[in-house]
Amino acid sequence: MTDTVDKTPAPSVPPEQIKAIPVRHYGRWVSGVVVVALVVLIGIAFSNAKINYSVIPDYLFDQGIVSGAWTTLYISVLAMVLGVALGVILAVMRLSSNPVTSTVSWFYIWFFRGTPVLVQLLLWYNIALVFPILNLGFYKDEMNQVMTPVLTALLGLGLNEAAYMSEIVRAGIQSVDEGQTEASHALGMTQGQTLRRVILPQAMRVIIPPTGNEFINMLKTSSLAYAVQLPELIKKATDISSTSLAVVEMYFVACIWYLFLTTIFSIVQYYIERRYARGSSRNLPPTPLQRLRKNLARWGSFRRPEVAR
């Protein structure tokens, strides 16, 4: 007689529910309290300082301040245009197989990156000590009359910026695969056509971000033109402070204008970078306005999300 084996499956026991215990980050609370305490202390220190903050709105849109901000803006734009144009030329010269052009480009970059911008501005401002007369054949005049503060600032800032832009452009060109150049030459394009139609458009994705940073830096570096009597923002603020005796207050006014200008161009830089990123990213990140709308829609909903069972 054989024993019968019970083949009835055993009842399945449901697994116990996992209790997720969040990790407590005490360091975050401590660091947050420390940061808030420092901010409060700094605020108390500035509030108790001997600064007449009520004067700042009165001079914020003063005619002299506005004209100084405009001078800062257009000298920065002109110097940046000069720096970008000359930087592209220097980058091409640096990558050239011609030893003369590559050496000249290297020496230019070495000199202008190795000397302070303020020194370069002062050298251009006193260039009449070296060349008293400017004689171009078709034009002749005293150098003191030619080298105005605007031209001095343009040359000093623009030629210095060209040294940095050349390295940025060179890095962008070298980021493009060499196969692109070989394919372009196989199609019958010349070196110039390849650079203009194939290499530079692809290199813009690498060139744009540091170029935007350089322009924002140029807005602030232009304040050094105060040393060559250019009536830019710092020069105008200093002139007003000498008569109103509101020295620190006028520096606050200048800071507000610099923050305004840099904020505007930072937004412009963001959208330009976003445009050139379309060739490398299929899904572009949301813009700040899109993120703001999404957060407002999320905060506007008071319904709690259902827990999946």
Secondary structure, DSSP 4 states (H G I P E B T S, - for coil): -PPPP--PPPPPPPPPPP---PPP-HHHHHHHHHHHHHHHHHHHHHHTSS--GGGHHHHHT-HHHHHHHHHHHHHHHHHHHHHHHHHHHHHHHHH-S-HHHHHHHHHHHHHHHHS-HHHHHHHHHTGGGT-SEEE-SS-EEEHHHH--HHHHHHHHHHHHHHHHHHHHHHHHHHTS-HHHHHHHHHTT--HHHHIIIIIHHHHHHHHHHHHHHHHHHHHHHGGGGGGGT---HHHHHHHHHHHH--HHHHHHHHHHHHHHHHHHHHHHHHHHHHHHGGGT-SSPPPPHHHHHHHHHHHHH--PPPPPP-
